[in-house]
């Protein structure tokens, strides 16, 4: 493997179609303002590098990126690439990851609107994220200890598991399918509308109008805070451990709750059984 150290690259396709190279303490920056520095490359190892130009890592196979920084000007950094490992790196450009597969991320700081669209097989752990439309239409996500702040996250995702995460994000998990969220905090308005086969286990759910129009929704030992107009038109099996502000027209299933301020039944199709353990203590 060839090693390149302490070099600056600013030309168009500066290292196009490279094979088996290690880049250490290099910068992709400069007046030529070139794009696509490492496009169509394979077996690339990056350490301590600075990316300040557009589209550096497209159509690549076999990328290892560590202790590096991608600035706001590094737009759409990784697209159409596979077999990627990114550790302790800042990804601060818009659309940083798209149409990629077999991705591992650990200890990264992500500030990137529209991050992670149409990605398959991504494992992310110990990362912080600020993003809008985070991970839209992606499949097989495996997240552990990820902290997210943003909007419209995890829409249309499938076949995914989240453990020990904290999400502050509205309109999250819309149209999600075959997803499990465990031991996590999910805060935001209008959580998981239109989802299918989604399970929340030992979670804290915070925010208005959660979990409406769902199919085969399950809540296992979950807390619900400030949750009004919950479960409208949903097929749900739920065991809730905290008082709920209001439940509105759940379609079918069973909801077990210690107490609820208001149960709204103004739809003839609302057939779900609501089991209240005691007289409401929240009024």
KEKE-3310 file (N, C-alpha, C; in steps of 0.2 Angstrom, whole numbers, plus 5000, padded with zeros to 4 digits):
npx = (5004:5003:5009:5003:5008:5005:5001:4993:4979:4970:4965:4954:4947:4959:4965:4960:4952:4961:4971:4973:4979:4986:4981:4988:4986:4983:4976:4962:4959:4960:4964:4961:4949:4944:4933:4928:4939:4943:4936:4929:4938:4948:4950:4955:4963:4961:4967:4967:4964:4959:4944:4938:4932:4921:4911:4920:4921:4915:4907:4916:4925:4928:4933:4942:4941:4947:4948:4946:4941:4926:4921:4908:4909:4912:4902:4890:4898:4901:4895:4886:4895:4903:4907:4912:4921:4920:4927:4928:4926:4922:4908:4902:4896:4882:4871:4879:4881:4875:4865:4874:4882:4884:4891:4900:4900:4908:4909:4907:4904:4891:4884:4873:4862:4849:4856:4861:4852:4843:4852:4860:4862:4869:4879:4879:4887:4889:4888:4885:4872:4865:4852:4841:4828:4834:4842:4832:4822:4831:4838:4840:4846:4857:4858:4866:4867:4866:4864:4852:4847:4835:4824:4810:4815:4821:4811:4801:4810:4816:4817:4825:4835:4836:4845:4847:4846:4845:4833:4828:4816:4805:4790:4796:4800:4790:4780:4788:4794:4794:4803:4812:4813:4823:4825:4826:4825:4813:4808:4797:4785:4771:4774:4779:4768:4758:4766:4772:4772:4780:4790:4791:4801:4803:4804:4805:4793:4789:4779:4766:4752:4756:4759:4749:4737:4744:4750:4749:4756:4767:4769:4780:4780:4782:4785:4775:4774:4767:4758:4745:4730:4733:4737:4727:4717:4724:4731:4735:4745:4748:4757:4758:4767:4765:4754:4743:4739:4728:4718:4714:4702:4707:4710:4710:4715:4723:4725:4734:4735:4740:4732:4722:4718:4708:4697:4694:4680:4674:4672:4665:4672:4681:4688:4697:4702:4703:4711:4711:4720:4717:4707:4708:4723:4728:4720)
npy = (4994:5011:5025:5042:5057:5073:5081:5092:5093:5100:5099:5095:5079:5073:5062:5052:5036:5028:5015:5006:5015:5025:5039:5051:5065:5074:5087:5091:5104:5121:5134:5129:5122:5109:5095:5079:5071:5058:5049:5034:5025:5012:5002:5012:5021:5033:5045:5058:5068:5083:5088:5099:5101:5097:5082:5071:5057:5046:5032:5022:5008:5000:5009:5017:5028:5040:5050:5063:5077:5084:5098:5111:5115:5103:5095:5082:5071:5056:5045:5032:5022:5008:4996:5003:5012:5023:5033:5043:5055:5071:5075:5087:5092:5095:5082:5071:5057:5045:5033:5022:5007:4994:5000:5007:5017:5026:5035:5048:5065:5072:5084:5088:5091:5081:5068:5052:5045:5032:5022:5006:4993:4999:5002:5012:5019:5028:5041:5058:5068:5081:5085:5086:5076:5064:5049:5044:5033:5022:5006:4992:4997:4999:5005:5011:5020:5033:5050:5062:5077:5085:5086:5077:5063:5047:5042:5031:5021:5004:4987:4988:4992:5000:5005:5011:5025:5043:5053:5069:5075:5079:5072:5059:5043:5041:5031:5020:5003:4987:4989:4991:4999:5001:5005:5019:5037:5046:5061:5072:5080:5071:5057:5043:5041:5032:5020:5003:4987:4991:4992:4999:4997:4998:5012:5030:5041:5057:5070:5078:5070:5057:5042:5038:5031:5018:5002:4986:4990:4991:4994:4991:4992:5006:5024:5038:5055:5071:5067:5069:5065:5053:5038:5038:5030:5018:5001:4993:4986:4989:4993:5004:5014:5026:5040:5046:5059:5060:5049:5045:5038:5024:5011:4996:4982:4982:4993:4996:5006:5016:5028:5040:5056:5059:5050:5049:5045:5046:5040:5027:5016:5014:5002:4997:4990:4999:4998:5004:5007:5013:5026:5041:5050:5062:5073)
npz = (5000:4995:5004:5007:5013:5021:5011:4999:4990:4976:4964:4950:4951:4958:4964:4956:4954:4962:4969:4984:4993:5007:5015:5025:5036:5026:5015:5006:4997:4992:4979:4966:4967:4965:4961:4966:4971:4975:4967:4961:4967:4976:4991:5001:5014:5026:5036:5049:5040:5030:5023:5011:4999:4986:4984:4987:4988:4979:4972:4977:4984:4999:5011:5024:5036:5048:5062:5055:5046:5038:5030:5030:5016:5010:5001:4999:5002:5003:4991:4983:4987:4995:5009:5021:5034:5047:5059:5073:5067:5059:5051:5042:5031:5019:5015:5017:5016:5005:4996:4999:5006:5018:5030:5043:5058:5071:5085:5079:5074:5067:5057:5046:5035:5027:5028:5025:5015:5008:5011:5015:5027:5039:5053:5067:5081:5097:5092:5088:5081:5070:5060:5046:5039:5041:5037:5028:5019:5021:5025:5036:5048:5062:5077:5091:5106:5100:5098:5093:5085:5077:5063:5055:5054:5050:5041:5031:5034:5035:5043:5055:5070:5086:5100:5116:5113:5110:5104:5098:5089:5077:5069:5067:5061:5052:5042:5044:5044:5051:5063:5078:5094:5108:5125:5125:5122:5115:5108:5102:5091:5084:5082:5073:5063:5053:5053:5052:5060:5071:5086:5102:5116:5133:5133:5133:5129:5122:5119:5108:5100:5097:5087:5078:5066:5064:5060:5068:5079:5094:5111:5124:5141:5142:5145:5143:5140:5141:5131:5121:5112:5108:5098:5088:5076:5076:5076:5089:5103:5119:5133:5145:5157:5163:5167:5154:5144:5134:5124:5108:5099:5096:5084:5085:5096:5112:5125:5139:5154:5167:5171:5163:5157:5147:5137:5120:5111:5097:5085:5076:5072:5081:5090:5099:5115:5130:5145:5160:5175:5187:5195:5187:5190:5185:5183)
capx = (5000:5007:5007:5004:5008:5006:5000:4987:4976:4964:4963:4948:4949:4966:4967:4954:4953:4967:4970:4977:4983:4985:4982:4989:4987:4982:4971:4958:4957:4964:4961:4958:4942:4942:4929:4928:4946:4945:4931:4930:4944:4947:4955:4958:4964:4962:4969:4969:4964:4954:4941:4935:4930:4914:4910:4927:4922:4910:4909:4922:4924:4934:4935:4943:4942:4948:4951:4947:4936:4923:4918:4902:4910:4912:4895:4889:4905:4901:4889:4887:4901:4902:4912:4915:4921:4922:4928:4931:4927:4917:4905:4898:4893:4875:4870:4886:4881:4869:4866:4879:4880:4889:4894:4901:4902:4908:4912:4907:4900:4887:4880:4872:4855:4848:4861:4860:4846:4844:4858:4858:4867:4873:4879:4881:4887:4892:4888:4880:4869:4861:4850:4834:4827:4840:4841:4826:4822:4836:4836:4844:4850:4858:4860:4868:4870:4866:4860:4850:4843:4833:4817:4808:4820:4819:4805:4801:4815:4814:4821:4830:4835:4839:4846:4850:4847:4841:4831:4824:4815:4798:4788:4800:4798:4784:4780:4793:4792:4799:4808:4812:4817:4823:4829:4828:4821:4811:4805:4795:4778:4768:4779:4778:4762:4758:4771:4769:4777:4785:4789:4795:4802:4806:4806:4801:4790:4788:4776:4759:4749:4760:4758:4743:4737:4749:4748:4753:4761:4768:4773:4781:4783:4784:4782:4772:4774:4763:4755:4738:4727:4737:4734:4721:4716:4730:4730:4740:4745:4752:4757:4761:4768:4764:4748:4742:4734:4722:4719:4708:4699:4712:4706:4710:4720:4723:4730:4734:4737:4738:4727:4721:4714:4702:4697:4689:4677:4669:4672:4662:4677:4686:4686:4702:4700:4707:4711:4713:4721:4714:4704:4713:4726:4731:4716)
capy = (5000:5017:5031:5049:5061:5080:5084:5096:5092:5104:5099:5090:5071:5073:5055:5048:5028:5026:5009:5004:5020:5027:5046:5054:5072:5077:5091:5092:5111:5125:5138:5126:5121:5104:5090:5071:5069:5050:5045:5027:5022:5006:5001:5019:5022:5040:5047:5065:5072:5088:5089:5106:5102:5093:5075:5067:5049:5043:5025:5019:5002:4999:5015:5018:5036:5040:5057:5067:5082:5086:5104:5113:5115:5096:5093:5076:5068:5049:5043:5026:5018:5002:4994:5010:5012:5030:5033:5049:5060:5076:5076:5093:5095:5093:5076:5068:5050:5043:5027:5018:5001:4991:5006:5007:5023:5026:5041:5053:5071:5073:5090:5086:5090:5075:5063:5045:5043:5026:5018:4999:4990:5004:5002:5018:5019:5033:5047:5064:5070:5086:5083:5085:5070:5059:5042:5043:5027:5017:4999:4988:5002:4996:5011:5011:5026:5039:5056:5065:5083:5087:5085:5072:5058:5039:5041:5026:5016:4997:4982:4992:4991:5006:5003:5016:5031:5049:5057:5075:5075:5079:5068:5054:5036:5040:5025:5015:4996:4982:4993:4990:5004:4999:5008:5025:5042:5049:5067:5076:5079:5067:5052:5037:5040:5027:5015:4996:4982:4995:4991:5003:4993:5002:5019:5036:5044:5063:5075:5078:5067:5051:5035:5038:5027:5013:4995:4981:4994:4988:4997:4987:4995:5013:5030:5043:5062:5076:5063:5070:5063:5047:5031:5038:5025:5013:4995:4994:4983:4994:4993:5011:5014:5033:5043:5048:5065:5058:5044:5046:5033:5019:5007:4990:4980:4984:4998:4996:5012:5018:5032:5044:5061:5059:5045:5052:5040:5049:5037:5021:5011:5014:4996:4995:4990:5003:4996:5009:5003:5016:5032:5046:5055:5067:5079)
capz = (5000:4995:5009:5005:5019:5022:5004:4998:4983:4975:4957:4948:4951:4960:4965:4953:4952:4965:4972:4989:4996:5014:5016:5032:5037:5019:5014:5000:4998:4988:4974:4960:4969:4961:4964:4965:4972:4975:4964:4958:4970:4980:4996:5003:5021:5027:5043:5050:5034:5030:5016:5010:4992:4985:4981:4986:4989:4976:4969:4980:4988:5004:5014:5031:5037:5055:5064:5049:5046:5032:5032:5027:5009:5008:5000:4997:5003:5001:4988:4979:4990:4999:5013:5023:5041:5048:5066:5076:5061:5059:5044:5042:5024:5017:5011:5018:5015:5001:4992:5001:5009:5022:5033:5051:5060:5078:5088:5074:5075:5061:5056:5039:5032:5022:5029:5025:5011:5004:5014:5017:5031:5042:5060:5070:5088:5100:5088:5089:5074:5069:5053:5044:5035:5043:5036:5024:5015:5022:5027:5040:5052:5069:5080:5098:5109:5095:5100:5087:5086:5070:5061:5049:5054:5050:5037:5027:5035:5036:5046:5059:5077:5089:5107:5120:5109:5112:5098:5099:5082:5075:5063:5066:5060:5048:5037:5046:5044:5054:5067:5086:5097:5115:5130:5121:5123:5109:5110:5096:5089:5078:5081:5069:5060:5047:5053:5052:5063:5075:5093:5107:5122:5139:5130:5136:5123:5124:5114:5106:5095:5094:5086:5074:5059:5064:5060:5072:5084:5101:5116:5130:5147:5140:5148:5139:5143:5136:5125:5120:5106:5106:5095:5083:5070:5076:5078:5094:5109:5123:5141:5147:5164:5166:5165:5147:5143:5131:5119:5104:5093:5093:5080:5087:5100:5119:5128:5147:5156:5174:5171:5157:5158:5143:5131:5115:5106:5092:5078:5077:5070:5086:5094:5104:5122:5134:5152:5165:5181:5193:5193:5184:5195:5182:5182)
cpx = (5004:5004:5008:5003:5009:5006:4994:4985:4970:4962:4957:4951:4956:4969:4962:4957:4960:4965:4976:4982:4981:4986:4982:4990:4987:4976:4968:4955:4962:4960:4958:4951:4940:4937:4931:4935:4947:4939:4933:4937:4942:4952:4959:4958:4965:4962:4971:4969:4958:4951:4937:4932:4924:4916:4917:4927:4915:4912:4915:4920:4930:4937:4936:4945:4942:4951:4952:4941:4933:4919:4911:4903:4911:4906:4895:4895:4905:4894:4891:4893:4899:4908:4916:4915:4924:4922:4931:4931:4921:4914:4900:4895:4886:4876:4877:4886:4874:4870:4872:4877:4886:4894:4894:4903:4902:4912:4912:4903:4897:4883:4879:4865:4854:4853:4858:4854:4848:4850:4856:4864:4871:4873:4882:4881:4891:4893:4883:4878:4865:4859:4843:4833:4832:4838:4835:4827:4828:4834:4842:4849:4851:4862:4861:4871:4871:4862:4859:4846:4841:4825:4816:4813:4817:4813:4806:4807:4812:4819:4827:4829:4839:4839:4850:4851:4843:4839:4826:4822:4808:4796:4793:4797:4791:4785:4785:4790:4797:4804:4807:4816:4817:4827:4831:4823:4819:4806:4803:4787:4777:4773:4776:4771:4763:4763:4768:4775:4782:4784:4794:4795:4806:4809:4802:4799:4787:4785:4769:4758:4753:4756:4750:4743:4742:4746:4752:4759:4761:4772:4773:4784:4786:4781:4780:4771:4771:4760:4748:4736:4731:4733:4728:4722:4722:4728:4736:4739:4750:4751:4761:4761:4767:4757:4748:4737:4728:4723:4713:4707:4704:4708:4705:4715:4718:4728:4729:4738:4735:4732:4727:4716:4707:4703:4692:4687:4672:4669:4670:4666:4682:4684:4691:4700:4705:4706:4714:4714:4717:4711:4709:4716:4729:4727:4717)
cpy = (5006:5022:5038:5053:5069:5083:5088:5095:5097:5104:5094:5083:5070:5066:5050:5040:5026:5019:5008:5009:5022:5035:5048:5061:5076:5082:5092:5099:5115:5129:5135:5123:5114:5099:5083:5069:5062:5046:5039:5024:5016:5005:5007:5019:5030:5041:5054:5069:5078:5089:5095:5107:5097:5086:5071:5060:5046:5037:5022:5013:5001:5005:5015:5025:5037:5047:5062:5072:5084:5092:5105:5113:5108:5093:5086:5072:5060:5047:5037:5022:5013:5000:5000:5009:5019:5030:5040:5055:5065:5076:5081:5096:5092:5086:5072:5060:5048:5037:5023:5012:4998:4997:5005:5014:5023:5032:5047:5059:5073:5080:5091:5086:5084:5070:5056:5042:5037:5022:5011:4997:4995:5003:5008:5018:5025:5039:5052:5066:5076:5086:5084:5080:5065:5052:5040:5037:5023:5011:4996:4993:4998:5001:5009:5017:5032:5044:5061:5071:5085:5087:5080:5066:5051:5038:5036:5021:5009:4993:4985:4991:4997:5004:5009:5023:5037:5053:5063:5077:5074:5075:5062:5047:5036:5035:5020:5008:4991:4985:4992:4996:5002:5004:5015:5030:5045:5055:5070:5075:5074:5061:5046:5036:5035:5022:5008:4991:4986:4993:4996:4999:4997:5009:5024:5040:5051:5067:5073:5073:5061:5045:5034:5034:5022:5006:4990:4985:4991:4993:4993:4991:5002:5018:5034:5050:5067:5073:5064:5067:5057:5041:5032:5034:5020:5007:4994:4989:4986:4993:4999:5011:5021:5035:5046:5054:5063:5053:5045:5041:5028:5013:5000:4988:4982:4989:4998:5002:5014:5022:5037:5049:5061:5054:5048:5046:5043:5046:5029:5015:5010:5008:4994:4995:4994:5001:5001:5006:5006:5023:5037:5050:5061:5074:5084)
cpz = (5000:5000:5006:5011:5018:5015:5004:4991:4982:4968:4956:4948:4953:4961:4962:4952:4956:4968:4978:4991:5003:5013:5023:5032:5030:5019:5007:5000:4993:4982:4968:4961:4965:4965:4963:4966:4972:4972:4961:4961:4974:4985:4998:5011:5022:5034:5044:5044:5034:5023:5016:5003:4991:4982:4981:4986:4986:4972:4971:4984:4992:5006:5021:5032:5045:5056:5059:5050:5039:5033:5029:5019:5006:5007:4997:4996:5000:4998:4984:4981:4994:5003:5016:5031:5043:5056:5068:5071:5062:5051:5044:5036:5023:5013:5011:5016:5011:4997:4993:5005:5013:5026:5041:5053:5068:5080:5083:5076:5068:5061:5048:5037:5027:5022:5028:5021:5008:5005:5016:5021:5034:5050:5063:5078:5091:5096:5090:5082:5075:5062:5052:5039:5035:5041:5032:5019:5015:5025:5031:5044:5059:5073:5088:5101:5104:5098:5094:5089:5079:5069:5055:5049:5053:5046:5032:5028:5036:5040:5050:5066:5080:5097:5110:5117:5112:5106:5100:5092:5081:5069:5062:5065:5056:5042:5038:5046:5047:5058:5074:5089:5105:5119:5128:5124:5116:5110:5103:5095:5083:5077:5078:5067:5054:5047:5053:5055:5067:5082:5097:5113:5127:5136:5134:5130:5125:5118:5112:5100:5092:5092:5083:5068:5059:5063:5064:5076:5091:5105:5122:5136:5145:5144:5142:5142:5138:5130:5125:5113:5103:5102:5090:5077:5070:5078:5083:5100:5113:5130:5143:5155:5167:5164:5158:5147:5140:5125:5115:5098:5091:5090:5083:5092:5107:5121:5136:5149:5163:5175:5165:5158:5154:5138:5127:5111:5102:5085:5080:5075:5076:5091:5099:5111:5126:5142:5156:5172:5187:5190:5192:5190:5192:5182:5188)
residu = (UNK:UNK:UNK:UNK:UNK:UNK:UNK:UNK:UNK:UNK:UNK:UNK:UNK:UNK:UNK:UNK:UNK:UNK:UNK:UNK:UNK:UNK:UNK:UNK:UNK:UNK:UNK:UNK:UNK:UNK:UNK:UNK:UNK:UNK:UNK:UNK:UNK:UNK:UNK:UNK:UNK:UNK:UNK:UNK:UNK:UNK:UNK:UNK:UNK:UNK:UNK:UNK:UNK:UNK:UNK:UNK:UNK:UNK:UNK:UNK:UNK:UNK:UNK:UNK:UNK:UNK:UNK:UNK:UNK:UNK:UNK:UNK:UNK:UNK:UNK:UNK:UNK:UNK:UNK:UNK:UNK:UNK:UNK:UNK:UNK:UNK:UNK:UNK:UNK:UNK:UNK:UNK:UNK:UNK:UNK:UNK:UNK:UNK:UNK:UNK:UNK:UNK:UNK:UNK:UNK:UNK:UNK:UNK:UNK:UNK:UNK:UNK:UNK:UNK:UNK:UNK:UNK:UNK:UNK:UNK:UNK:UNK:UNK:UNK:UNK:UNK:UNK:UNK:UNK:UNK:UNK:UNK:UNK:UNK:UNK:UNK:UNK:UNK:UNK:UNK:UNK:UNK:UNK:UNK:UNK:UNK:UNK:UNK:UNK:UNK:UNK:UNK:UNK:UNK:UNK:UNK:UNK:UNK:UNK:UNK:UNK:UNK:UNK:UNK:UNK:UNK:UNK:UNK:UNK:UNK:UNK:UNK:UNK:UNK:UNK:UNK:UNK:UNK:UNK:UNK:UNK:UNK:UNK:UNK:UNK:UNK:UNK:UNK:UNK:UNK:UNK:UNK:UNK:UNK:UNK:UNK:UNK:UNK:UNK:UNK:UNK:UNK:UNK:UNK:UNK:UNK:UNK:UNK:UNK:UNK:UNK:UNK:UNK:UNK:UNK:UNK:UNK:UNK:UNK:UNK:UNK:UNK:UNK:UNK:UNK:UNK:UNK:UNK:UNK:UNK:UNK:UNK:UNK:UNK:UNK:UNK:UNK:UNK:UNK:UNK:UNK:UNK:UNK:UNK:UNK:UNK:UNK:UNK:UNK:UNK:UNK:UNK:UNK:UNK:UNK:UNK:UNK:UNK:UNK:UNK:UNK:UNK:UNK:UNK:UNK:UNK:UNK:UNK:UNK:UNK:UNK:UNK:UNK:UNK:UNK:UNK:UNK:UNK:UNK:UNK:UNK:UNK:UNK)
# end
